[in-house]
Amino acid sequence: MAVPKRKKSKSKRDSRRANHKISAPTVGECPQCHQPKLPHRVCRECGYYDGRQVFEVE
């Protein structure tokens, strides 16, 4: 079983964890109703995806 020879310093540990940040989701505009929507997903406002109506919106 592999065991570290030396203890990693706090700065090494923290610099590795510096890349674990969370990013805001990318938001695009629906070409039909111009509402914000997530990419590659059906628009919840109008029900369109890729120029076709996928479901009816009440």
TIVEXZA-909207 format. One record per residue: residue number from 1; residue in three letters; x, z, y of N, C-alpha, C in turn. Coordinates in Angstrom, 2 decimals. Last residue first. Layout:
REM TIVEXZA-909207
{seq = NUM type = ALA n_X = X n_Z = Z n_Y = Y ca_X = X ca_Z = Z ca_Y = Y c_X = X c_Z = Z c_Y = Y}
...
***
This chain:
REM TIVEXZA-909207
{seq = 58 type = GLU n_X = -48.64 n_Z = -20.72 n_Y = 25.56 ca_X = -49.98 ca_Z = -20.34 ca_Y = 26.04 c_X = -50.00 c_Z = -20.21 c_Y = 27.55}
{seq = 57 type = VAL n_X = -46.96 n_Z = -23.49 n_Y = 24.36 ca_X = -46.85 ca_Z = -22.27 ca_Y = 25.14 c_X = -48.22 c_Z = -21.97 c_Y = 25.72}
{seq = 56 type = GLU n_X = -46.28 n_Z = -24.93 n_Y = 21.21 ca_X = -47.20 ca_Z = -24.82 ca_Y = 22.35 c_X = -46.99 c_Z = -23.48 c_Y = 23.04}
{seq = 55 type = PHE n_X = -43.01 n_Z = -26.18 n_Y = 20.29 ca_X = -44.21 ca_Z = -25.34 ca_Y = 20.10 c_X = -45.01 c_Z = -25.27 c_Y = 21.37}
{seq = 54 type = VAL n_X = -41.51 n_Z = -28.44 n_Y = 20.90 ca_X = -41.36 ca_Z = -27.81 ca_Y = 19.59 c_X = -42.54 c_Z = -26.91 c_Y = 19.29}
{seq = 53 type = GLN n_X = -41.38 n_Z = -31.50 n_Y = 22.39 ca_X = -42.09 ca_Z = -30.23 ca_Y = 22.42 c_X = -42.07 c_Z = -29.64 c_Y = 21.01}
{seq = 52 type = ARG n_X = -38.19 n_Z = -32.93 n_Y = 23.21 ca_X = -39.39 ca_Z = -32.89 ca_Y = 22.37 c_X = -40.04 c_Z = -31.53 c_Y = 22.48}
{seq = 51 type = GLY n_X = -35.81 n_Z = -32.79 n_Y = 24.60 ca_X = -36.80 ca_Z = -33.78 ca_Y = 25.03 c_X = -38.07 c_Z = -33.80 c_Y = 24.21}
{seq = 50 type = ASP n_X = -34.47 n_Z = -30.62 n_Y = 23.46 ca_X = -33.94 ca_Z = -31.97 ca_Y = 23.27 c_X = -34.99 c_Z = -33.04 c_Y = 23.58}
{seq = 49 type = TYR n_X = -37.34 n_Z = -28.71 n_Y = 23.47 ca_X = -35.93 ca_Z = -28.72 ca_Y = 23.07 c_X = -35.53 c_Z = -30.17 c_Y = 22.81}
{seq = 48 type = TYR n_X = -39.95 n_Z = -26.80 n_Y = 25.06 ca_X = -39.25 ca_Z = -28.05 ca_Y = 24.79 c_X = -37.82 c_Z = -27.80 c_Y = 24.33}
{seq = 47 type = GLY n_X = -41.41 n_Z = -24.63 n_Y = 25.94 ca_X = -41.46 ca_Z = -24.96 ca_Y = 24.52 c_X = -40.74 c_Z = -26.23 c_Y = 24.15}
{seq = 46 type = CYS n_X = -41.42 n_Z = -23.50 n_Y = 28.49 ca_X = -42.21 ca_Z = -24.71 ca_Y = 28.28 c_X = -42.29 c_Z = -25.14 c_Y = 26.81}
{seq = 45 type = GLU n_X = -40.14 n_Z = -20.97 n_Y = 28.19 ca_X = -41.14 ca_Z = -21.18 ca_Y = 29.23 c_X = -42.04 c_Z = -22.38 c_Y = 28.94}
{seq = 44 type = ARG n_X = -38.19 n_Z = -20.98 n_Y = 26.29 ca_X = -39.33 ca_Z = -20.09 ca_Y = 26.06 c_X = -40.44 c_Z = -20.33 c_Y = 27.08}
{seq = 43 type = CYS n_X = -36.64 n_Z = -23.76 n_Y = 24.90 ca_X = -37.00 ca_Z = -23.10 ca_Y = 26.15 c_X = -38.25 c_Z = -22.26 c_Y = 25.91}
{seq = 42 type = VAL n_X = -34.62 n_Z = -23.40 n_Y = 22.03 ca_X = -35.87 ca_Z = -23.87 ca_Y = 22.61 c_X = -36.16 c_Z = -23.08 c_Y = 23.89}
{seq = 41 type = ARG n_X = -31.05 n_Z = -23.77 n_Y = 22.31 ca_X = -32.24 ca_Z = -23.03 ca_Y = 21.92 c_X = -33.45 c_Z = -23.62 c_Y = 22.62}
{seq = 40 type = HIS n_X = -28.63 n_Z = -24.63 n_Y = 23.34 ca_X = -28.95 ca_Z = -24.93 ca_Y = 21.94 c_X = -30.12 c_Z = -24.10 c_Y = 21.44}
{seq = 39 type = PRO n_X = -28.21 n_Z = -22.04 n_Y = 25.83 ca_X = -27.91 ca_Z = -23.36 ca_Y = 25.28 c_X = -28.23 c_Z = -23.45 c_Y = 23.80}
{seq = 38 type = LEU n_X = -30.96 n_Z = -20.26 n_Y = 27.26 ca_X = -29.73 ca_Z = -20.23 ca_Y = 26.49 c_X = -29.46 c_Z = -21.61 c_Y = 25.91}
{seq = 37 type = LYS n_X = -32.25 n_Z = -21.02 n_Y = 30.55 ca_X = -32.41 ca_Z = -20.87 ca_Y = 29.11 c_X = -31.04 c_Z = -20.84 c_Y = 28.45}
{seq = 36 type = PRO n_X = -34.07 n_Z = -20.99 n_Y = 33.63 ca_X = -32.84 ca_Z = -20.67 ca_Y = 32.89 c_X = -33.14 c_Z = -20.48 c_Y = 31.41}
{seq = 35 type = GLN n_X = -36.12 n_Z = -23.90 n_Y = 34.29 ca_X = -35.97 ca_Z = -22.45 ca_Y = 34.15 c_X = -34.67 c_Z = -22.16 c_Y = 33.42}
{seq = 34 type = HIS n_X = -36.87 n_Z = -26.57 n_Y = 34.45 ca_X = -35.80 ca_Z = -26.07 ca_Y = 35.32 c_X = -35.72 c_Z = -24.54 c_Y = 35.36}
{seq = 33 type = CYS n_X = -38.53 n_Z = -27.84 n_Y = 32.71 ca_X = -39.16 ca_Z = -26.95 ca_Y = 33.69 c_X = -38.16 c_Z = -26.30 c_Y = 34.63}
{seq = 32 type = GLN n_X = -36.72 n_Z = -29.79 n_Y = 31.49 ca_X = -38.15 ca_Z = -30.02 ca_Y = 31.68 c_X = -38.72 c_Z = -29.18 c_Y = 32.82}
{seq = 31 type = PRO n_X = -34.10 n_Z = -28.90 n_Y = 31.21 ca_X = -34.34 ca_Z = -30.17 ca_Y = 31.92 c_X = -35.82 c_Z = -30.45 c_Y = 32.19}
{seq = 30 type = CYS n_X = -33.18 n_Z = -25.60 n_Y = 31.91 ca_X = -34.06 ca_Z = -26.45 ca_Y = 31.10 c_X = -34.31 c_Z = -27.75 c_Y = 31.86}
{seq = 29 type = GLU n_X = -29.83 n_Z = -24.72 n_Y = 32.40 ca_X = -31.13 ca_Z = -24.99 ca_Y = 33.01 c_X = -31.92 c_Z = -25.91 c_Y = 32.09}
{seq = 28 type = GLY n_X = -28.01 n_Z = -22.01 n_Y = 30.79 ca_X = -28.18 ca_Z = -23.37 ca_Y = 31.32 c_X = -29.56 c_Z = -23.51 c_Y = 31.93}
{seq = 27 type = VAL n_X = -25.80 n_Z = -19.37 n_Y = 30.49 ca_X = -27.19 ca_Z = -19.74 ca_Y = 30.75 c_X = -27.19 c_Z = -21.13 c_Y = 31.36}
{seq = 26 type = THR n_X = -23.89 n_Z = -17.38 n_Y = 28.37 ca_X = -23.95 ca_Z = -18.61 ca_Y = 29.14 c_X = -25.41 c_Z = -19.03 c_Y = 29.28}
{seq = 25 type = PRO n_X = -23.80 n_Z = -13.80 n_Y = 28.65 ca_X = -24.19 ca_Z = -15.02 ca_Y = 27.95 c_X = -24.24 c_Z = -16.21 c_Y = 28.89}
{seq = 24 type = ALA n_X = -20.78 n_Z = -12.10 n_Y = 29.63 ca_X = -22.18 ca_Z = -12.41 ca_Y = 29.88 c_X = -22.55 c_Z = -13.70 c_Y = 29.15}
{seq = 23 type = SER n_X = -18.63 n_Z = -10.43 n_Y = 27.28 ca_X = -18.87 ca_Z = -11.43 ca_Y = 28.33 c_X = -20.37 c_Z = -11.70 c_Y = 28.46}
{seq = 22 type = ILE n_X = -16.69 n_Z = -7.53 n_Y = 26.70 ca_X = -17.91 ca_Z = -8.30 ca_Y = 26.43 c_X = -18.12 c_Z = -9.26 c_Y = 27.59}
{seq = 21 type = LYS n_X = -13.30 n_Z = -7.10 n_Y = 25.56 ca_X = -14.36 ca_Z = -7.00 ca_Y = 26.56 c_X = -15.56 c_Z = -7.87 c_Y = 26.16}
{seq = 20 type = HIS n_X = -11.02 n_Z = -6.90 n_Y = 24.09 ca_X = -12.29 ca_Z = -6.66 ca_Y = 23.40 c_X = -13.46 c_Z = -6.56 c_Y = 24.37}
{seq = 19 type = ASN n_X = -8.54 n_Z = -7.04 n_Y = 25.22 ca_X = -9.22 ca_Z = -8.30 ca_Y = 24.97 c_X = -10.57 c_Z = -8.13 c_Y = 24.31}
{seq = 18 type = ALA n_X = -7.56 n_Z = -4.48 n_Y = 25.24 ca_X = -7.96 ca_Z = -5.05 ca_Y = 26.53 c_X = -8.72 c_Z = -6.37 c_Y = 26.35}
{seq = 17 type = ARG n_X = -6.55 n_Z = -3.69 n_Y = 22.84 ca_X = -7.98 ca_Z = -3.47 ca_Y = 23.07 c_X = -8.46 c_Z = -4.06 c_Y = 24.39}
{seq = 16 type = ARG n_X = -3.86 n_Z = -4.23 n_Y = 23.27 ca_X = -4.59 ca_Z = -4.98 ca_Y = 22.25 c_X = -6.09 c_Z = -4.87 c_Y = 22.48}
{seq = 15 type = SER n_X = -3.29 n_Z = -2.34 n_Y = 25.19 ca_X = -3.18 ca_Z = -3.76 ca_Y = 25.56 c_X = -3.85 c_Z = -4.65 c_Y = 24.52}
{seq = 14 type = ASP n_X = -3.62 n_Z = 0.00 n_Y = 23.71 ca_X = -4.55 ca_Z = -0.30 ca_Y = 24.80 c_X = -4.48 c_Z = -1.75 c_Y = 25.23}
{seq = 13 type = ARG n_X = -1.48 n_Z = -0.16 n_Y = 21.88 ca_X = -2.86 ca_Z = -0.06 ca_Y = 21.41 c_X = -3.84 c_Z = -0.48 c_Y = 22.49}
{seq = 12 type = LYS n_X = 0.68 n_Z = -0.19 n_Y = 23.66 ca_X = 0.47 ca_Z = -1.31 ca_Y = 22.73 c_X = -0.97 c_Z = -1.33 c_Y = 22.23}
{seq = 11 type = SER n_X = 0.29 n_Z = 2.30 n_Y = 24.90 ca_X = 0.22 ca_Z = 1.08 ca_Y = 25.71 c_X = 0.03 c_Z = -0.15 c_Y = 24.83}
{seq = 10 type = LYS n_X = 0.63 n_Z = 4.10 n_Y = 22.85 ca_X = -0.69 ca_Z = 4.01 ca_Y = 23.48 c_X = -0.81 c_Z = 2.73 c_Y = 24.29}
{seq = 9 type = SER n_X = 2.56 n_Z = 2.69 n_Y = 20.10 ca_X = 2.40 ca_Z = 3.44 ca_Y = 21.35 c_X = 1.01 c_Z = 3.23 c_Y = 21.93}
{seq = 8 type = LYS n_X = 2.40 n_Z = 3.17 n_Y = 16.61 ca_X = 2.20 ca_Z = 2.27 ca_Y = 17.75 c_X = 1.96 c_Z = 3.09 c_Y = 19.01}
{seq = 7 type = LYS n_X = 4.87 n_Z = 4.77 n_Y = 14.68 ca_X = 3.58 ca_Z = 4.88 ca_Y = 15.35 c_X = 3.51 c_Z = 3.90 c_Y = 16.51}
{seq = 6 type = ARG n_X = 6.60 n_Z = 2.92 n_Y = 12.13 ca_X = 6.58 ca_Z = 3.68 ca_Y = 13.38 c_X = 5.16 c_Z = 3.71 c_Y = 13.94}
{seq = 5 type = LYS n_X = 5.84 n_Z = 1.78 n_Y = 9.71 ca_X = 7.10 ca_Z = 2.52 ca_Y = 9.77 c_X = 7.15 c_Z = 3.42 c_Y = 11.01}
{seq = 4 type = PRO n_X = 2.64 n_Z = 1.79 n_Y = 8.15 ca_X = 3.47 ca_Z = 1.50 ca_Y = 9.30 c_X = 4.72 c_Z = 2.37 c_Y = 9.34}
{seq = 3 type = VAL n_X = 2.27 n_Z = 0.78 n_Y = 4.79 ca_X = 2.22 ca_Z = 1.91 ca_Y = 5.71 c_X = 3.12 c_Z = 1.58 c_Y = 6.90}
{seq = 2 type = ALA n_X = 0.57 n_Z = -0.85 n_Y = 2.20 ca_X = 1.39 ca_Z = -0.98 ca_Y = 3.40 c_X = 1.17 c_Z = 0.20 c_Y = 4.33}
{seq = 1 type = MET n_X = 0.84 n_Z = 0.00 n_Y = -1.17 ca_X = 0.00 ca_Z = 0.00 ca_Y = 0.00 c_X = 0.89 c_Z = 0.00 c_Y = 1.24}
***
